[in-house]
Amino acid sequence: MTEPTLYLAHVPLAGPQETLDIIDHDCAPPLLISYAFNKDWDRVRERTRCREWVLDSGAFTALSQGKPVDLAKFTEYARAMQATDARLRAVFALDVIGDPVATLRNTERMWEAGVQAVPCFHLGSDWKHLDELRRYPRIAIGGAARRHPGVKEQFAREVFRRVWPKRIHGFGFGARRLVLGFPWHSVDASSWSVAVRYGGWLACGKRRARIADGCRLMHGEIGVYARLEREARTKWRSTWEAIDVA
């Protein structure tokens, strides 16, 4: 039993967060990589130390930049990564924000192409669309990353009420209260990268620190989330063991 896994959303662009080859293998974190940064990821992937990684379509980033993701190209990239990198554990389907019907259609096409993509249900969509996703072995929930923590918690609670013990991934549900509050299969956190870029390190009690110290402090930041993951696994171990036995 390994649930939950807490993936760190990694943006391999520049500076200390370009690659994680400066950390010990024993401390290598699980990463979430956005297809929006696939070229940068390809440049550093082999020397980036991570326990495992998952691939997100980058639909939200593409929407904000006005650059839609090509489903065929994304699917082919996912297939290539599955064939060449054993650390890749999951691929999230190309979701169409605000259009759950199109999201489901993309998911079906990716499965037909040999990529067992994880579909996503967004906050604000009709609950009937969540029911349509029950046939998949794993479901992601999203669309709440920038919402008030109370809204996110209420959304997660209703999703779990409706579909759990379905394995659920929470996009942007990496806050401590949310990680420990539900028996997730996995979640991801992007807030750690804010510290990497701007210096508000949790490892320093949210105090600011010099970006020049980023490599050393990033090691500590990864440790904060690793400890949270272990705490969540300890809390929910018996729950998941009972589900697995059943």
C-alpha positions as CSV (number, residue, x, y, z in Angstrom):
1,M,0.0,0.0,0.0
2,T,1.6,3.3,-1.1
3,E,-1.4,5.7,-1.0
4,P,-1.3,8.6,-1.1
5,T,1.6,9.9,-3.3
6,L,2.2,13.7,-3.1
7,Y,3.6,14.8,-6.4
8,L,5.5,18.1,-6.7
9,A,4.5,20.1,-9.8
10,H,7.9,20.7,-11.4
11,V,8.7,23.5,-13.9
12,P,12.1,22.6,-15.5
13,L,12.9,26.1,-16.8
14,A,15.9,27.7,-15.1
15,G,17.8,28.2,-11.9
16,P,17.7,25.7,-9.0
17,Q,14.5,24.2,-10.2
18,E,15.7,23.4,-13.7
19,T,16.8,19.9,-12.6
20,L,16.9,18.0,-9.3
21,D,20.3,16.3,-9.9
22,I,21.7,18.2,-6.9
23,I,19.6,16.1,-4.4
24,D,20.4,12.6,-3.0
25,H,18.8,9.6,-4.7
26,D,17.2,8.6,-1.4
27,C,15.5,12.0,-1.3
28,A,14.3,12.1,-4.9
29,P,10.6,13.3,-4.9
30,P,7.7,12.2,-7.1
31,L,7.0,14.9,-9.7
32,L,4.1,16.1,-11.8
33,I,5.3,17.4,-15.2
34,S,3.1,19.5,-17.5
35,Y,3.1,18.8,-21.2
36,A,3.3,22.6,-21.6
37,F,7.0,22.3,-20.6
38,N,7.7,19.1,-22.4
39,K,10.7,20.5,-24.4
40,D,12.3,21.8,-21.2
41,W,11.6,18.5,-19.5
42,D,13.1,16.5,-22.3
43,R,16.3,18.5,-22.0
44,V,16.8,17.6,-18.3
45,R,14.7,14.5,-17.8
46,E,17.5,11.9,-17.8
47,R,19.5,13.7,-15.2
48,T,16.6,14.8,-13.0
49,R,16.3,12.7,-9.9
50,C,12.8,11.7,-9.1
51,R,11.2,8.7,-7.4
52,E,8.5,8.6,-10.2
53,W,6.6,11.1,-12.2
54,V,3.2,11.7,-13.8
55,L,2.4,13.6,-17.0
56,D,-0.3,16.3,-17.0
57,S,-1.7,17.7,-20.3
58,G,-1.0,21.3,-19.4
59,A,-4.5,22.3,-20.5
60,F,-4.8,25.1,-17.9
61,T,-1.5,26.6,-18.9
62,A,-2.4,26.3,-22.6
63,L,-5.7,28.0,-21.9
64,S,-4.1,30.9,-20.1
65,Q,-1.6,31.3,-23.0
66,G,-4.1,30.9,-25.7
67,K,-2.3,27.9,-27.1
68,P,-4.6,24.8,-27.3
69,V,-3.0,21.4,-26.8
70,D,-3.0,19.1,-29.8
71,L,-4.6,15.8,-28.6
72,A,-2.8,13.7,-31.2
73,K,0.6,15.2,-30.3
74,F,0.0,14.9,-26.6
75,T,-1.1,11.3,-26.9
76,E,2.0,10.4,-29.0
77,Y,4.3,12.1,-26.5
78,A,2.7,10.2,-23.7
79,R,3.1,6.9,-25.6
80,A,6.7,7.6,-26.2
81,M,7.4,8.4,-22.6
82,Q,5.6,5.3,-21.4
83,A,7.9,3.2,-23.7
84,T,11.1,4.9,-22.7
85,D,10.9,6.0,-19.0
86,A,9.9,3.4,-16.4
87,R,9.5,6.2,-13.8
88,L,6.3,7.5,-15.6
89,R,3.4,6.1,-13.5
90,A,0.4,7.9,-14.9
91,V,-0.9,10.2,-17.7
92,F,-3.7,12.6,-17.1
93,A,-6.1,13.0,-20.0
94,L,-6.3,16.2,-22.0
95,D,-9.2,18.0,-20.3
96,V,-11.3,20.7,-21.9
97,I,-11.9,23.2,-19.2
98,G,-15.7,23.9,-19.0
99,D,-16.6,21.1,-21.3
100,P,-16.9,17.7,-19.5
101,V,-18.3,16.0,-22.6
102,A,-15.2,16.9,-24.7
103,T,-13.0,15.9,-21.8
104,L,-14.6,12.5,-21.7
105,R,-14.2,12.2,-25.5
106,N,-10.5,13.0,-25.2
107,T,-10.1,10.4,-22.5
108,E,-11.8,7.7,-24.7
109,R,-9.6,8.6,-27.6
110,M,-6.4,8.4,-25.6
111,W,-7.4,4.9,-24.3
112,E,-8.2,3.8,-27.9
113,A,-4.6,4.9,-28.7
114,G,-3.1,2.8,-26.0
115,V,-2.7,5.5,-23.3
116,Q,-4.7,4.7,-20.1
117,A,-5.3,8.3,-19.3
118,V,-6.8,9.5,-16.0
119,P,-9.9,11.6,-16.7
120,C,-10.6,14.8,-14.7
121,F,-13.8,16.1,-13.2
122,H,-13.9,19.9,-12.6
123,L,-15.4,22.0,-9.9
124,G,-18.7,23.4,-11.1
125,S,-19.5,20.6,-13.6
126,D,-22.8,18.7,-13.3
127,W,-22.3,15.8,-10.9
128,K,-23.7,13.4,-13.6
129,H,-20.4,13.8,-15.4
130,L,-18.5,12.5,-12.3
131,D,-20.8,9.4,-12.4
132,E,-19.7,8.9,-16.1
133,L,-16.1,8.6,-15.0
134,R,-16.7,5.8,-12.5
135,R,-15.8,3.2,-15.1
136,Y,-12.2,4.3,-15.1
137,P,-9.8,2.9,-12.5
138,R,-8.7,6.3,-11.3
139,I,-10.3,9.8,-11.4
140,A,-8.7,13.2,-11.0
141,I,-10.5,16.3,-9.7
142,G,-9.5,19.9,-10.5
143,G,-10.6,23.4,-11.3
144,A,-10.2,24.4,-7.7
145,A,-6.5,25.3,-7.5
146,R,-7.0,29.0,-6.8
147,R,-10.2,28.7,-4.9
148,H,-10.7,29.3,-1.1
149,P,-9.5,26.3,1.0
150,G,-13.0,25.9,2.3
151,V,-14.4,25.6,-1.2
152,K,-11.8,23.0,-2.1
153,E,-12.5,21.0,1.0
154,Q,-16.2,21.0,0.4
155,F,-15.7,20.0,-3.2
156,A,-13.4,17.1,-2.2
157,R,-15.8,15.9,0.5
158,E,-18.7,15.7,-2.0
159,V,-16.5,13.9,-4.5
160,F,-15.4,11.3,-2.0
161,R,-19.0,10.9,-0.8
162,R,-20.1,10.0,-4.3
163,V,-17.3,7.8,-5.7
164,W,-14.9,6.7,-3.0
165,P,-13.2,4.1,-2.7
166,K,-12.5,5.0,-6.3
167,R,-8.8,6.1,-6.5
168,I,-8.8,9.9,-6.6
169,H,-6.1,12.4,-7.6
170,G,-6.5,16.0,-6.4
171,F,-5.0,18.6,-8.7
172,G,-3.8,21.4,-6.4
173,F,-4.9,19.7,-3.2
174,G,-1.4,19.7,-1.6
175,A,-2.2,21.8,1.4
176,R,-1.6,20.0,4.7
177,R,-5.2,20.1,5.9
178,L,-6.4,18.7,2.6
179,V,-3.8,16.0,2.2
180,L,-4.5,14.6,5.6
181,G,-8.3,15.2,5.4
182,F,-9.1,12.5,2.8
183,P,-7.9,9.1,1.7
184,W,-6.4,10.2,-1.6
185,H,-4.7,8.0,-4.0
186,S,-2.5,11.0,-4.9
187,V,-2.4,14.8,-4.9
188,D,-0.1,17.4,-6.3
189,A,1.3,20.6,-4.9
190,S,2.6,23.6,-7.0
191,S,3.1,25.9,-4.0
192,W,6.6,24.5,-3.4
193,S,7.8,25.9,-6.7
194,V,6.7,29.3,-5.6
195,A,9.2,29.0,-2.8
196,V,11.9,27.9,-5.3
197,R,11.3,31.0,-7.4
198,Y,10.6,33.6,-4.8
199,G,12.1,32.4,-1.6
200,G,9.1,31.9,0.8
201,W,10.4,28.5,2.0
202,L,8.2,26.3,4.2
203,A,11.5,24.7,5.4
204,C,12.4,28.1,6.8
205,G,9.0,28.6,8.5
206,K,7.8,30.5,5.4
207,R,10.5,33.1,5.9
208,R,12.1,34.5,2.8
209,A,15.6,33.5,2.0
210,R,18.1,34.3,-0.7
211,I,17.5,32.6,-4.1
212,A,21.2,32.1,-4.2
213,D,20.7,29.5,-1.4
214,G,18.0,27.8,-3.5
215,C,19.8,24.5,-4.1
216,R,20.4,23.9,-0.4
217,L,17.0,25.1,0.6
218,M,15.1,23.2,-2.1
219,H,16.4,20.0,-0.5
220,G,14.7,21.0,2.7
221,E,11.5,22.1,0.9
222,I,11.3,18.6,-0.7
223,G,11.7,17.1,2.8
224,V,8.7,19.1,4.1
225,Y,6.5,17.5,1.5
226,A,8.1,14.0,2.0
227,R,7.2,14.1,5.7
228,L,3.7,15.2,4.9
229,E,3.3,12.3,2.5
230,R,4.6,9.8,5.1
231,E,2.2,11.3,7.7
232,A,-0.8,10.9,5.3
233,R,0.3,7.3,4.5
234,T,0.5,6.4,8.2
235,K,-2.9,8.0,8.9
236,W,-4.7,6.2,6.0
237,R,-2.8,2.9,6.0
238,S,-5.4,0.8,7.7
239,T,-8.2,2.3,5.6
240,W,-6.5,1.4,2.4
241,E,-5.5,-2.0,3.6
242,A,-9.1,-2.8,4.3
243,I,-10.1,-1.6,0.9
244,D,-7.4,-3.7,-0.8
245,V,-8.3,-6.8,1.1
246,A,-12.0,-6.3,0.2
